[in-house]
Structures are given as C-alpha cells and as structure tokens.
Amino acid sequence: MTPLLELQHVSKIYRGGDTVKALDDVSLTIDRGEFVAVVGQSGSGKSTLMNILGCLDVPTKGRYLLAGQDMSRACAAHGAQVRSRQIGFIFQGFHLLSDLTALENVELPLIYRGMNREERRTRALNSLRRVGLAARVQHRPAELSGGQQQRVAIARALAASPPLILADEPTGNLDSGSGKEIMRLLHDLHHAGHTVVLITHDDTVAASAERRIVIRDGRVVE
C-alpha cells in the first residue's frame, strides 16, 4: 500500500545573512491510520518538517509525496487547495479569529472550499458536538477557556474530514488537565480513522503516540 506521507532525501535550506540547513537529507514514511509523534527541541527542524508536510513550504532538495502524489509543484501552485481538502491543522496558539463565534471559526475553511451554507453549518455543528462544545457554538474565543479554544481548533480541523491531521504542540499553551483532554481527543480522531502527526518537544506527550520520529539538527536520528 502506498504510504500517506513520504519524504525522499528532503533538505530545506534558508539563505539570508547566513545559510541555514533546517532539514538535512530526511527520508521517512507515515502510513494511513498511524499516530506518529515527531519529537525535537527548539531549532531541531521539526517545525520546518511540519511546514513541508502541511504544504506550507516546499523542499529545497528531495521529494515530498502525499498519497503518492509529488507535492513539490502542487504545494507551490495550489497549496491552499491542497490544505483545505487534505490536511487539518491544530496549532499551539489556536489561530482563532477573535470576532467570530466558535461556529463561525469552524465554518471558515469550508467557505474557502466553496461549500454551500447549509452543508457547512451542518458539518461545523457536528464537529463542535464531537469535541463536546455543542453548548458553546455562539461563544467567541475570549469567552472560552484555553482548552475550549483548542477544542474549537480541533473541530475546525475535523470539519472538512481530512485524511491527515497535523498537530503542532497542541498542548503547549494548556494546563496539564486541559492537555490530557486534548490528547484524548486526538486519540479519538486516530481511532476514527484519521492519520495524526503530532509535533512536540515533550517526551511525555510523545509517549502516547504509536511511533516516535526523533529529529535533531535537521536529521532524523531515531
């Protein structure tokens, strides 16, 4: 079976005042339905790796394949379309719009997909119910706790039913109780059939994944 994600000898080089090799000849595969933690300290290259997996950036060298399709050109030319249909993002900082309700925040990516109002409203409501926020759909981010805001972000990632969920330090801004709650939700998504890639520097968080990929100085070391 073709892996969902495959990196083939990927390097990412940033050229400015100094040349920085953020990724150095990285090769890895992630199969459909896996729950994988990518572990590394600040500056290790894990965020650059996530940006490439999420079609937010392209490799300087090597190839990135998503479901067997070479994404190097696709991400550069049609990145927004690829992301809206294939990838759900969960960020450490939530990335919610403060003047929109929870429901409107979840609906927003579906608007970009051109989905009609009735379908996107139904999907958004169902996603918010799945994360336990049926009673908070009309609340704005400032009226929600940190854990609730992250659950809105998870609902937003779920609404388009993407095969891939990328979670970048999803518990980083939360207390331990809320963090455990978010990890339970990620495991629920995994059991429902989503492929989950968790980016973290926290070994305790990473320990709950099925598999760990350790990155150091731009290279996969474990």
N, C-alpha and C positions, 0 to 999 in steps of 0.2 A: 504493500500500500504506500502511496506517495505521502511523505511527511506533510503536515500542515505548514510547518516552517522549516526552512533550510538555509543556512549560511554556508557559502563555499569560499573559503580563504578571503574573508572580508577584512579590509583595512579601512580606517577612516582617518584622514589627515587634515588638520586645520592649519592653514598657512596665514600668518599675520606677521607681527613683530618676531615671533618665534614659531617654528614649526612644531606642532604637537600631533603625535600619533595616538589618537584616542582609542582606536582599536587596531590590533596588530595580528593579521592573519588568523582571524577567528573562523572556525568551522564548527557547526553544531546542527542538530536536527531536533525538532519537537513534533511528536506525533499528535494526531487528533485525539482529543479527550484527555490529554495529560494535564497534570497540575505541577508546574515547574517553578521553582524559585531561582532567580538569578541574584547571586549574593556578591557583594563587593563593597569596600569602603568608598568614601568620597574621593572622586578622582580616578577610580579604578577603570572607568569606561562603561559601567552598567547603564547610565542614562543615555549615552550615545548608542549603545546597543538597543535600548528600548525605542529610541527615536527612529532607528532603521527598521526595526520590527514593526513599528507603528506607522511606517510610511511618512514620517515627518522629516526624514533625511535620507540620503542615498549614499551608498559606499563610494569611497574613492577608488578602491580596487575590490575585485571579487564580485560575487553574485548573491542576491537575496531572492529566494523563491518562496512564494506564498501559494499553497495548494498547487505546486508545480509550475506556477507562472513566474517568469523572471520579472521582478518588480523594479529593477533599476530605472527603466524608462517609464514604466507605468506610474511609479510614485512621483517622478518629476513632472509628468504631463497631466496625470489625473489623480493626484494624491488625495484630494478632498473626497472624490467619488469613491475611491478605494476604501478610505477610512470610514465613510458613512455606511457602507454596505458590509464590510468585512471585519471591522475592529471596534470594540467597545473600550473606551479609556476610563480609568479611575485614577485620579491624581491625588497626591498628598494634600494639595491646597484646595480641593473640592472643585474649583473653577465653576462655581455657580454665579449666575447674574443676579445681583442684589435686588433689582427692581422687578424681577419676575417671581411668580409663585413656584412652589415645588412642581406643580403640574406643568406650568409653562416651561420651566427649565428642562424637564424631561421631554417635552414635546419638541423643543427647538431643533435637535438634529433631524427629526422626522420631517420638519418643514423643509430643511435643506434637501431632503430626498424627494421632495415633491409629493409627499403623501397627503391625501385629502384629509380635511379637518376631522371627520367622523372617525376614520381609522386611526389617525394619530392620537386622538383623545382616548379612544378605547385602549390602545397599546400603552399609553402613558399611565392611565389609571390602573391597568393590570400590573404594570411594572412596579408602581408605588405600593400596590397591595402586596406584591411578592416580598417586598422588603419591610413590610409592617408599617407603612405610613399612610394607610387609607384615610386616617383621620387628620392628616396634615397637608392634604393636597393644595389647600389655598393659603398655606403659610409661606412667607418669604424667608430667605436664608437667615436673616437677623432674628427671626422668631423661632429658630430651630437650634438645638444643641449641635456640637461638633459631630457626634455620632450620627445624628439625624441628617445633617448635611451630607455626610459621606454616604448614607443610605440613599439619599436623593441622587447623588452622583452614580451610585451603582444602578439605580433604576434607570437613569439616563443611558448608561452603557447597555442595559438589557433591552431597552425598548425596541431597537431595530433587529433583535435576535441575531447578533453577530456570532460567527463561529469562534472568534478569538476575543478574549478579554485580557487587556494589558493593565495591570495594577501597579502603579509607581508609588512605592512607600505609602500604601493606603492607610496604614495605622499610625503614620509618623506624627500627626498632629492631634492624636487622640489619647485619652487616658486609658489605662490598662483594660478596664471593663468594656469601654466602647471598642477598643481594638480587638478584643476577643469576639465581640459581637460581629464586627466586620469580617473577621476571619471565618466565622461560622457561615456567614452569607456567601463568601467566596467558595467555601466548600460545597454549599448548596448548589451554586451555579455549576461547579465542576460535576457534581453528581447528576445534574440535569442535562449534561452533555456538552457544556462549553469547555473549550481549551483555555486554561488560565495560566498566564505567565506573570509571576509576582516579582517585582524588582524591590530588593530590600538590602539594608546593611545589617539587619537584626537577625542573628542566628536563631533566636527563639522563634521568631515569625517564620523563618525559612524552614525550620524543622517540621512544620506541619504539612509541607508540600510532599508530593510523591518523589520528587527528584530535585537535586540541587545542582546548579551550574555556578561554579565559583570563578570570578573574573578578577584579575589583579594586573595592574599596569597595562591594561588593554588586551590581555591574553587570557584565554580560558585555561585555568590551572587544575581544575577538578571537575 
